[in-house]
Amino acid sequence: MLIVSLVTLPIYRSISVKWGKKKVFMMSMIGLSIASIVASFIGIISVNPLLMIVIIGGFVGIFIISQFMMPNAFIAEISDLDESITGYRREAIYFGVQGLIWKSAAGVAALLSGFVMSKYAYNPGHDLGVRLVYIISSVLFVVATAILNRYSVDKH
């Protein structure tokens, strides 16, 4: 996953210039949603689980790097737009709110994952909880994509 991410990093710059950051970010969330659904089938379908993990890891590597780069690019765009409207540079406020949201989401994800796995099991042979966490994450990627679709700043 890391190797694929590093290889795709420079590609993201060029495709985000060509297609726009929003579209590229949304495509990466859909790619991660697909990977989450496929990961929920590890050990169920007749493919070697280790091979499946490696393939999914490579697939995730294509899309995960966008999740780390694009939010900061969005904040930069918002800061530029805000400055053109107000005359003030307030990046610190935007990055602070972004950090609060990211950390809050990580906390909710940990709580939700823990709850689902403890309720529906997470042991070998009794792993419905782990599979449900993948499915829930897939659904949340789709919901996040729908929300991002309403993001109106469309600078390149």
Secondary structure, DSSP 8 states (H G I E B T S, - for coil): -HHHHHHHHHHHHHHHHHH-HHHHHHHHHHHHHHHHHHHTTTTTSSS-HHHHHHHHHHHHHHHHHHHHHHHHHHHHHHHHHHHHHHS---HHHHHHHHHHHHHHHHHHHHHHHHHHHHHH--BTTB-HHHHHHHHHHHHHHHHHHHHHTT------
